[in-house]
Amino acid sequence: MNPLFLPAVNLILVTIIVWTIMFVRRLSVATANNIDPQDMSTPEQVSSVLDAKTNAPANCFKNLFEMPVIFYALVAFISIAGTSDGLYLNLAWSFVILRAIQALVHCTYNRVMHRFYAYIASSLVLWVMVVRFFLNLI
């Protein structure tokens, strides 16, 4: 098994945790406030019916299907190409840890600049991985 799969599986675990937080918060608020599920049939309606704290995990969940998609594909490409090494592994763990920090901030106190620092750092790590992979191809 490629060691890069372990960070990727951990990022999947982060995504599952965020989904669980989103589900529990939404269900709790909707139940406590007798919100008709039909009043949440579109993202715009959800945003207008639920407060920012309740919506934060949903926004975080969406974020986990943006840059991480590139990460998952890159892990697969690196594995197929057989170019996995210690540097890729360290970069992969760095990306996952930074995304977990971003998710933690997003789902708790939600300070935008703290989220941004984790986001930009994780993005830079990912771009290093991508550029390195592309350079290995030529």
SERO-4910 file (N, C-alpha, C, O; in steps of 0.05 Angstrom, whole numbers):
BEGIN
 pado doro    nc1    nc2    nc3   cac1   cac2   cac3    cc1    cc2    cc3    oc1    oc2    oc3
  Met    A     17    -24      0      0      0      0     18     25      0     38     26     14
  Asn    A     10     45    -15     25     70    -17     21     86      9     -2     89     17
  Pro    A     42     95     22     39    110     46     23    136     43     13    147     63
  Leu    A     21    147     18      5    171     14    -25    167     18    -40    186     22
  Phe    A    -33    141     18    -62    136     22    -70    143     51    -93    150     55
  Leu    A    -52    141     70    -60    146     98    -68    176    102    -88    181    114
  Pro    A    -52    195     92    -62    223     95    -88    227     80   -106    242     89
  Ala    A    -91    215     56   -116    218     41   -140    207     56   -161    219     57
  Val    A   -136    184     68   -158    172     84   -164    190    108   -187    192    116
  Asn    A   -144    202    120   -149    220    142   -164    245    134   -181    255    149
  Leu    A   -159    255    110   -175    278    100   -204    269     95   -222    285     99
  Ile    A   -208    245     86   -235    235     83   -249    234    111   -272    241    113
  Leu    A   -234    226    131   -244    225    158   -252    253    168   -273    257    180
  Val    A   -235    273    162   -242    301    169   -268    309    155   -285    322    167
  Thr    A   -271    301    130   -296    308    115   -320    295    128   -341    307    130
  Ile    A   -318    270    137   -340    256    150   -347    269    176   -370    272    183
  Ile    A   -327    278    191   -331    292    217   -346    318    212   -365    324    226
  Val    A   -337    333    192   -351    359    185   -379    354    177   -397    368    185
  Trp    A   -384    333    161   -411    326    152   -429    320    177   -452    328    178
  Thr    A   -417    305    195   -432    298    220   -440    322    236   -462    325    245
  Ile    A   -421    340    239   -426    366    254   -448    381    239   -466    392    252
  Met    A   -446    383    213   -466    397    197   -493    385    201   -513    399    206
  Phe    A   -495    359    199   -520    345    201   -533    349    229   -557    355    231
  Val    A   -517    346    250   -527    348    277   -536    377    283   -557    381    294
  Arg    A   -520    396    275   -528    425    279   -553    432    264   -572    443    276
  Arg    A   -555    424    239   -578    431    224   -603    417    235   -624    430    238
  Leu    A   -601    392    241   -624    377    252   -632    389    279   -656    392    284
  Ser    A   -613    395    296   -619    406    323   -634    433    320   -654    437    333
  Val    A   -623    451    304   -635    477    301   -663    475    287   -682    489    296
  Ala    A   -665    459    267   -690    456    253   -712    444    271   -735    453    271
  Thr    A   -704    425    288   -723    412    306   -731    432    328   -754    435    335
  Ala    A   -711    445    340   -716    464    362   -734    488    353   -749    498    369
  Asn    A   -731    496    328   -746    519    318   -770    511    300   -781    529    287
  Asn    A   -776    486    300   -799    476    283   -797    486    254   -817    495    243
  Ile    A   -774    484    242   -770    493    215   -779    470    196   -771    447    198
  Asp    A   -797    477    178   -806    458    158   -783    452    139   -771    470    128
  Pro    A   -777    426    135   -755    419    116   -758    432     88   -738    437     75
  Gln    A   -783    436     80   -787    448     54   -777    477     53   -771    488     31
  Asp    A   -775    490     76   -764    517     78   -734    518     74   -722    539     73
  Met    A   -722    494     70   -693    492     66   -687    477     40   -668    461     39
  Ser    A   -703    481     20   -700    466     -5   -678    476    -23   -670    462    -42
  Thr    A   -668    500    -19   -646    511    -35   -625    522    -16   -631    528      7
  Pro    A   -601    525    -26   -580    537     -9   -587    565      1   -580    572     23
  Glu    A   -600    580    -16   -608    607     -8   -628    606     15   -626    623     33
  Gln    A   -647    588     13   -666    586     35   -653    576     61   -659    586     82
  Val    A   -635    558     59   -620    548     82   -606    571     95   -607    575    120
  Ser    A   -592    588     79   -578    611     90   -596    631    104   -589    644    123
  Ser    A   -620    634     93   -639    653    105   -653    642    130   -661    658    147
  Val    A   -655    616    132   -670    603    154   -651    597    178   -660    599    201
  Leu    A   -627    590    172   -608    582    193   -587    604    198   -580    618    180
  Asp    A   -578    606    222   -558    626    229   -530    618    219   -526    595    210
  Ala    A   -511    637    221   -484    632    211   -470    609    224   -456    594    211
  Lys    A   -473    606    251   -460    584    265   -470    557    255   -455    538    253
  Thr    A   -496    556    250   -507    531    240   -498    525    211   -495    502    203
  Asn    A   -495    546    195   -487    543    167   -457    539    164   -449    529    143
  Ala    A   -441    546    183   -412    544    180   -402    516    172   -386    513    154
  Pro    A   -411    495    185   -402    468    177   -410    461    148   -395    447    134
  Ala    A   -433    470    139   -441    465    111   -422    480     92   -414    468     71
  Asn    A   -414    504     99   -395    518     82   -368    504     82   -354    503     62
  Cys    A   -360    495    106   -335    480    108   -336    454     92   -317    447     78
  Phe    A   -359    441     93   -362    416     78   -359    421     48   -346    405     34
  Lys    A   -370    443     38   -366    450     10   -337    455      4   -327    447    -17
  Asn    A   -323    469     22   -294    474     18   -278    448     16   -258    447      2
  Leu    A   -287    427     29   -273    402     29   -277    387      2   -266    365     -1
  Phe    A   -292    399    -16   -295    387    -43   -284    406    -64   -292    405    -87
  Glu    A   -266    424    -56   -253    442    -74   -224    434    -77   -218    416    -92
  Met    A   -206    447    -63   -177    440    -65   -171    411    -59   -154    399    -72
  Pro    A   -184    399    -39   -178    370    -33   -183    352    -57   -170    330    -59
  Val    A   -200    359    -76   -204    342    -99   -178    340   -115   -171    318   -125
  Ile    A   -164    362   -117   -138    361   -131   -118    344   -115   -103    328   -127
  Phe    A   -119    346    -89   -102    329    -72   -108    299    -76    -89    284    -80
  Tyr    A   -133    291    -76   -140    263    -80   -130    253   -107   -119    231   -109
  Ala    A   -135    269   -128   -126    261   -155    -96    259   -156    -85    241   -168
  Leu    A    -82    278   -144    -53    278   -143    -42    254   -129    -22    242   -138
  Val    A    -54    247   -107    -45    222    -92    -48    198   -111    -30    181   -112
  Ala    A    -70    197   -125    -74    174   -144    -52    175   -166    -41    155   -173
  Phe    A    -48    199   -178    -28    201   -199      0    194   -189     15    180   -203
  Ile    A      7    204   -166     34    198   -155     36    168   -150     57    156   -156
  Ser    A     15    155   -140     16    126   -135     18    111   -161     34     92   -163
  Ile    A      3    119   -182      4    105   -208     32    108   -220     42     89   -232
  Ala    A     43    132   -218     69    137   -230     92    125   -214    114    122   -224
  Gly    A     86    116   -189    106    104   -173    128    123   -163    151    115   -159
  Thr    A    120    148   -160    140    169   -152    137    177   -123    149    197   -115
  Ser    A    122    163   -108    118    169    -79    145    168    -64    161    149    -68
  Asp    A    150    188    -47    174    187    -30    168    203     -5    146    212      0
  Gly    A    188    205     12    185    218     38    176    247     36    161    257     52
  Leu    A    186    262     16    178    290     13    149    292      6    134    308     18
  Tyr    A    139    276    -13    111    276    -19     94    269      6     73    281     11
  Leu    A    104    249     22     89    241     46     88    264     66     67    269     77
  Asn    A    110    278     70    110    301     89     92    323     79     77    336     94
  Leu    A     93    328     53     75    349     42     46    341     44     29    358     50
  Ala    A     40    316     39     12    306     41      2    309     70    -20    319     74
  Trp    A     18    301     89      9    304    117      6    334    124    -12    341    139
  Ser    A     24    350    114     22    379    119     -5    390    108    -18    405    122
  Phe    A    -11    382     84    -36    391     72    -60    382     89    -78    398     94
  Val    A    -60    357     97    -83    346    112    -85    360    139   -107    367    147
  Ile    A    -63    364    153    -64    377    179    -74    406    176    -90    415    192
  Leu    A    -64    420    156    -73    448    152   -103    449    145   -117    467    154
  Arg    A   -112    430    129   -141    429    122   -158    422    147   -180    432    150
  Ala    A   -147    405    164   -161    398    189   -163    423    207   -183    427    220
  Ile    A   -141    438    208   -141    463    224   -162    482    212   -177    494    227
  Gln    A   -162    485    186   -182    503    174   -210    494    180   -227    510    187
  Ala    A   -215    468    179   -242    457    185   -249    462    215   -272    469    221
  Leu    A   -229    458    232   -234    463    261   -242    492    266   -261    497    281
  Val    A   -227    510    254   -233    539    258   -261    544    246   -277    558    258
  His    A   -266    534    222   -291    540    208   -315    530    224   -336    543    225
  Cys    A   -313    507    237   -335    495    251   -337    503    281   -356    496    294
  Thr    A   -318    519    290   -319    528    318   -322    558    319   -344    568    315
  Tyr    A   -300    572    324   -303    601    328   -303    617    302   -310    641    302
  Asn    A   -295    605    279   -298    616    252   -286    644    248   -298    661    236
  Arg    A   -261    647    257   -247    672    252   -236    671    224   -219    653    218
  Val    A   -244    689    206   -238    687    178   -208    687    172   -198    671    157
  Met    A   -193    705    185   -164    706    180   -150    681    189   -130    673    176
  His    A   -159    668    210   -147    643    219   -152    621    199   -134    605    192
  Arg    A   -177    621    189   -183    601    168   -166    607    143   -156    588    130
  Phe    A   -164    632    136   -149    640    112   -120    631    114   -109    621     95
  Tyr    A   -107    635    137    -79    627    140    -75    597    136    -57    589    122
  Ala    A    -94    582    147    -92    552    143    -98    546    114    -85    528    102
  Tyr    A   -116    560    102   -123    555     74   -100    561     55    -92    545     38
  Ile    A    -88    585     58    -67    593     40    -42    575     44    -29    568     25
  Ala    A    -36    568     69    -14    550     74    -19    522     61     -1    511     49
  Ser    A    -43    512     65    -49    486     53    -48    487     22    -39    469      9
  Ser    A    -57    509     11    -57    513    -18    -28    513    -28    -22    501    -49
  Leu    A    -11    528    -14     17    529    -23     30    501    -22     45    494    -40
  Val    A     24    486     -1     34    459      1     25    442    -23     40    427    -35
  Leu    A     -1    444    -29    -12    429    -51      1    437    -78      7    420    -94
  Trp    A      5    463    -82     17    472   -107     46    462   -109     55    456   -131
  Val    A     60    461    -87     87    449    -88     86    420    -97    102    412   -113
  Met    A     66    405    -86     63    378    -94     57    376   -124     68    359   -138
  Val    A     39    392   -133     31    392   -162     55    399   -180     60    384   -199
  Val    A     69    420   -174     92    428   -190    113    407   -190    124    400   -211
  Arg    A    118    396   -167    139    374   -165    130    350   -182    147    339   -196
  Phe    A    105    343   -181     95    321   -197     99    326   -227    108    310   -242
  Phe    A     91    350   -235     93    358   -263    123    357   -272    129    348   -294
  Leu    A    140    367   -255    169    367   -262    179    339   -264    197    333   -279
  Asn    A    169    321   -247    177    292   -249    168    279   -275    180    260   -284
  Leu    A    147    290   -287    137    279   -312    155    285   -336    156    271   -356
  Ile    A    169    309   -334    185    317   -358    214    308   -355    230    314   -373
***
